[in-house]
Amino acid sequence: MESNFVKQTFEEAGYLSLYDKFSYQFYVTGLFEPVSHQIIIKRFLDSYNFDEHHSFFFDDFSFFFKCFHYSHQKNEYLSFLQPEWDENIY
């Protein structure tokens, strides 16, 4: 995903300072490259509470995001594979 979209998502979620802190690491590791939709990052940022007053490392952030992204993908694939309910089948 483009860095300007990632920055915009962080800004909209109120975590621009977190983006500024880790922007280089995002670029170097390509953490958000496999992300297909901006909404995934937004949901991640809405789900977790990142307190700026406590020390927080990129490795922790990366681990939490990768777990969140993996579970999102898994749920998406499972819902794709599940057949639709057919009321005509008894």
TAKA-V376198 format. One record per backbone hydrogen bond with DSSP energy under -1.0 kcal/mol. NH is the residue of the N-H (numbers start at 1). CO is the residue of the C=O. Records with the same first field share a line. If there is no record, write none. Layout:
NH=CO, CO
This chain:
6=2
7=3
8=4
9=5
10=6
11=7
12=8
13=9
15=10
19=15
20=16
21=17
22=18
23=19
26=22
27=23
28=24
29=25
30=26
33=30
40=37
42=38
43=39
44=40
45=41
46=42
47=43
48=44
61=57
62=58
63=59
64=60
65=61
66=62
67=63
68=64
69=65
70=66
71=67
72=68
73=69
74=70
75=71
76=72
77=73
78=74
79=75
80=76
81=77
82=78
89=86
